[in-house]
Amino acid sequence: MPQAPAFVGDLATSLLGRRTDVLDVREPAPGFLELELRAEAPSGGWQRGHEVQFRITPSLTRRYTVRTVGGPESEHISILAATEAAGPGTAWLRSLRVGDRITALAARYWPLREHGTRRLYLGDGCSLGTLDAYAQRGAASVGAVTVAVAVEVPAPAVAPLAERWPEYRFLPAGEAPGVALQSWLERALREGEFKGSGLDGALLLGHAQSIQRQRRALTDSQALSRRAITTKPYWSTGKTGL
């Protein structure tokens, strides 16, 4: 969770603040909350994959990703957030109620740079909303194909998430982050699951150390070159602020 002096947060709010109304709060699966918001659009409008921040305290913010955009004048957006971790961010999310007015911080949309047109998407629960946003953006692009989306989530969330997204693969997380996803990826590479798919790009999100192992597996197996893999860590073992 990013941290900065309160005056920096005040400045960011004055420059990037967007009036936002909470339209709906629901729990689609254990460990996840989905927010439906009506938010003033930044320059260029809201986009799937748009990064948005909220001030949790005067000196703490938390980043999320816009998963869907729609409604009148495209000011209706949705955000899917993981709530498994205990902390001020989760407490703030769970305190939200329909009708609350909050402030979103958002600038013009700058997408992650993806490679290729036949892509693999890997991540954990905190990156599910982002992975879905980019997979759907890819599906809407001419010539782009999603080869696979695999996400490691808390075991109780597997069934409800799989029912909602049957085209994605949800893996029950074990005691250590990334182990279940790494095991699935190594087996898929060993058994040639991606051969013949034309796989030429990947987006790896979430736990920093897990991303490193996933990238190494993809490059060591020669499934992809390092330059074809986009990575973005959201959190890291032993560190905060990512």
C-alpha positions as CSV (number, residue, x, y, z in Angstrom):
1,M,0.0,0.0,0.0
2,P,1.7,3.3,-1.0
3,Q,2.5,5.7,1.8
4,A,3.3,9.4,1.6
5,P,3.1,12.5,3.8
6,A,-0.4,13.9,4.2
7,F,0.5,17.1,2.3
8,V,1.4,15.0,-0.7
9,G,-1.9,13.2,-0.5
10,D,-3.7,16.6,-0.3
11,L,-1.9,17.8,-3.4
12,A,-2.7,14.6,-5.3
13,T,-6.3,14.9,-4.3
14,S,-6.5,18.5,-5.5
15,L,-5.0,17.6,-8.9
16,L,-6.4,14.1,-9.5
17,G,-9.5,13.8,-7.3
18,R,-12.7,12.6,-8.9
19,R,-16.0,12.8,-7.1
20,T,-17.3,9.2,-6.7
21,D,-20.5,7.7,-5.4
22,V,-20.8,4.1,-4.2
23,L,-23.7,2.5,-6.1
24,D,-23.3,-1.1,-4.9
25,V,-21.1,-3.3,-2.7
26,R,-21.2,-7.1,-3.0
27,E,-19.1,-10.1,-2.2
28,P,-18.9,-12.4,-5.3
29,A,-16.7,-14.9,-3.5
30,P,-15.0,-15.3,0.0
31,G,-12.1,-12.8,0.1
32,F,-13.4,-10.5,-2.6
33,L,-15.5,-7.4,-2.8
34,E,-16.9,-5.8,-5.9
35,L,-17.7,-2.1,-6.0
36,E,-20.0,-0.4,-8.5
37,L,-19.2,3.3,-8.7
38,R,-20.2,6.4,-10.4
39,A,-17.1,8.5,-10.8
40,E,-16.2,11.6,-12.6
41,A,-14.1,10.6,-15.6
42,P,-10.5,11.8,-15.9
43,S,-9.1,13.3,-19.1
44,G,-9.6,10.8,-21.9
45,G,-12.4,8.9,-20.1
46,W,-12.3,5.7,-18.0
47,Q,-10.9,2.6,-19.6
48,R,-10.7,-1.1,-18.7
49,G,-7.4,-1.5,-16.8
50,H,-7.4,2.1,-15.6
51,E,-5.4,2.5,-12.4
52,V,-7.3,4.3,-9.6
53,Q,-6.3,5.2,-6.1
54,F,-8.2,5.9,-2.9
55,R,-6.9,7.6,0.2
56,I,-7.4,5.1,3.1
57,T,-5.9,7.5,5.7
58,P,-4.3,11.0,5.2
59,S,-1.0,9.3,4.5
60,L,-2.0,5.9,3.0
61,T,-3.5,5.1,-0.4
62,R,-4.5,1.9,-2.1
63,R,-4.4,1.1,-5.8
64,Y,-7.1,-0.7,-7.7
65,T,-7.9,-1.4,-11.3
66,V,-11.1,-0.5,-13.2
67,R,-12.5,-3.8,-14.4
68,T,-15.5,-2.6,-16.4
69,V,-16.8,0.7,-17.8
70,G,-20.3,1.5,-18.7
71,G,-23.5,3.5,-18.0
72,P,-24.4,7.1,-18.7
73,E,-21.5,9.0,-20.2
74,S,-19.2,6.1,-19.1
75,E,-19.0,7.2,-15.6
76,H,-20.1,3.9,-14.2
77,I,-17.1,1.7,-13.3
78,S,-16.6,-1.5,-11.3
79,I,-13.6,-2.6,-9.2
80,L,-12.9,-6.1,-7.9
81,A,-10.8,-6.1,-4.8
82,A,-9.2,-8.8,-2.8
83,T,-9.9,-8.6,1.0
84,E,-7.9,-11.6,2.3
85,A,-5.1,-9.5,3.8
86,A,-5.9,-7.8,7.1
87,G,-5.1,-4.1,7.2
88,P,-6.4,-0.5,6.9
89,G,-7.2,-1.0,3.2
90,T,-9.4,-4.0,3.8
91,A,-11.1,-2.3,6.8
92,W,-11.8,0.7,4.6
93,L,-13.3,-1.4,1.8
94,R,-15.6,-3.3,4.2
95,S,-16.8,0.0,5.7
96,L,-18.2,1.3,2.4
97,R,-22.0,1.4,2.0
98,V,-24.3,2.2,-0.9
99,G,-24.7,6.0,-1.1
100,D,-21.3,6.8,0.4
101,R,-19.4,9.6,-1.4
102,I,-15.6,9.1,-1.7
103,T,-12.8,10.5,-3.8
104,A,-11.0,8.6,-6.5
105,L,-7.6,9.7,-7.7
106,A,-7.0,9.0,-11.4
107,A,-5.0,10.5,-14.2
108,R,-5.2,9.8,-18.0
109,Y,-5.2,6.1,-18.8
110,W,-1.7,4.6,-19.5
111,P,-2.1,0.9,-20.2
112,L,0.5,-1.7,-19.4
113,R,2.6,-2.5,-22.5
114,E,1.6,-6.0,-23.7
115,H,3.4,-8.1,-26.3
116,G,2.1,-10.4,-29.0
117,T,-1.5,-11.2,-29.8
118,R,-1.8,-14.7,-28.2
119,R,-1.3,-14.1,-24.5
120,L,-1.1,-15.9,-21.2
121,Y,-2.3,-14.2,-18.1
122,L,-1.1,-15.3,-14.7
123,G,-1.6,-13.8,-11.2
124,D,-3.1,-14.1,-7.7
125,G,-6.3,-12.9,-6.1
126,C,-5.2,-9.3,-5.8
127,S,-4.7,-9.1,-9.5
128,L,-7.8,-10.8,-10.7
129,G,-9.6,-7.6,-11.6
130,T,-6.7,-6.4,-13.6
131,L,-6.2,-9.7,-15.4
132,D,-9.9,-9.8,-16.3
133,A,-9.7,-6.2,-17.6
134,Y,-6.8,-6.9,-19.8
135,A,-8.1,-10.2,-21.0
136,Q,-11.3,-8.6,-22.0
137,R,-9.5,-5.7,-23.7
138,G,-7.5,-8.3,-25.6
139,A,-10.6,-10.2,-26.6
140,A,-12.0,-6.9,-28.0
141,S,-8.9,-6.3,-30.1
142,V,-8.8,-7.5,-33.7
143,G,-6.5,-10.5,-34.0
144,A,-5.8,-10.9,-30.2
145,V,-6.4,-14.2,-28.5
146,T,-6.3,-15.2,-24.8
147,V,-4.5,-18.5,-24.6
148,A,-5.2,-19.0,-20.9
149,V,-5.9,-17.1,-17.7
150,A,-4.8,-18.8,-14.5
151,V,-5.3,-17.2,-11.1
152,E,-4.3,-18.5,-7.6
153,V,-7.0,-17.6,-5.1
154,P,-8.1,-18.7,-1.6
155,A,-9.6,-22.2,-1.7
156,P,-13.2,-21.1,-0.6
157,A,-13.3,-18.7,-3.6
158,V,-12.4,-21.2,-6.3
159,A,-15.9,-22.6,-6.9
160,P,-17.9,-19.3,-7.0
161,L,-15.2,-17.6,-9.2
162,A,-15.1,-20.6,-11.5
163,E,-18.8,-20.4,-11.9
164,R,-18.6,-16.7,-12.8
165,W,-15.6,-17.1,-15.1
166,P,-15.7,-20.7,-16.5
167,E,-13.2,-19.8,-19.1
168,Y,-10.5,-19.0,-16.5
169,R,-8.6,-21.5,-14.4
170,F,-8.7,-20.9,-10.6
171,L,-6.2,-22.7,-8.4
172,P,-6.6,-23.0,-4.6
173,A,-3.7,-21.3,-2.9
174,G,-1.5,-23.2,-0.5
175,E,0.4,-22.0,2.5
176,A,3.1,-20.3,0.5
177,P,2.1,-17.7,-2.2
178,G,2.6,-18.7,-5.8
179,V,3.2,-22.4,-5.3
180,A,0.0,-23.7,-6.7
181,L,0.3,-21.5,-9.8
182,Q,3.9,-22.4,-10.3
183,S,3.1,-26.1,-10.2
184,W,0.3,-25.7,-12.7
185,L,2.5,-23.6,-15.0
186,E,5.5,-26.1,-14.9
187,R,3.1,-29.0,-15.6
188,A,1.5,-27.1,-18.5
189,L,4.9,-26.3,-20.0
190,R,6.2,-29.9,-19.4
191,E,3.2,-31.4,-21.1
192,G,3.2,-29.0,-24.0
193,E,-0.1,-27.4,-23.2
194,F,0.8,-24.2,-25.0
195,K,2.4,-25.8,-28.0
196,G,0.4,-25.1,-31.1
197,S,-1.3,-22.1,-29.5
198,G,1.1,-19.6,-31.0
199,L,1.8,-18.2,-27.6
200,D,3.8,-15.0,-28.0
201,G,3.1,-12.9,-25.0
202,A,2.4,-13.0,-21.2
203,L,1.2,-10.7,-18.5
204,L,2.3,-11.7,-15.0
205,L,0.9,-9.8,-12.0
206,G,0.7,-10.0,-8.2
207,H,3.3,-11.5,-5.8
208,A,6.8,-10.3,-6.8
209,Q,8.8,-13.5,-6.0
210,S,6.1,-15.6,-7.7
211,I,6.4,-13.5,-10.8
212,Q,10.1,-14.1,-10.9
213,R,9.7,-17.8,-10.8
214,Q,6.9,-17.8,-13.4
215,R,9.1,-15.7,-15.8
216,R,12.0,-18.0,-15.3
217,A,9.9,-21.1,-16.1
218,L,8.6,-19.5,-19.3
219,T,12.0,-18.4,-20.5
220,D,13.9,-21.6,-19.4
221,S,11.4,-23.7,-21.3
222,Q,11.8,-21.4,-24.3
223,A,8.0,-20.9,-24.4
224,L,8.6,-17.1,-24.5
225,S,11.5,-14.7,-24.6
226,R,12.0,-12.3,-21.7
227,R,11.0,-9.4,-23.9
228,A,7.6,-11.0,-24.6
229,I,6.7,-11.0,-20.9
230,T,5.1,-8.0,-19.1
231,T,5.3,-8.0,-15.3
232,K,4.0,-5.9,-12.5
233,P,4.4,-6.8,-8.8
234,Y,1.6,-5.7,-6.5
235,W,3.2,-7.0,-3.3
236,S,6.3,-8.7,-2.0
237,T,7.1,-11.0,0.9
238,G,8.7,-8.9,3.6
239,K,8.0,-5.6,2.0
240,T,5.2,-3.1,1.9
241,G,4.3,-0.3,-0.5
242,L,4.1,-2.2,-3.8
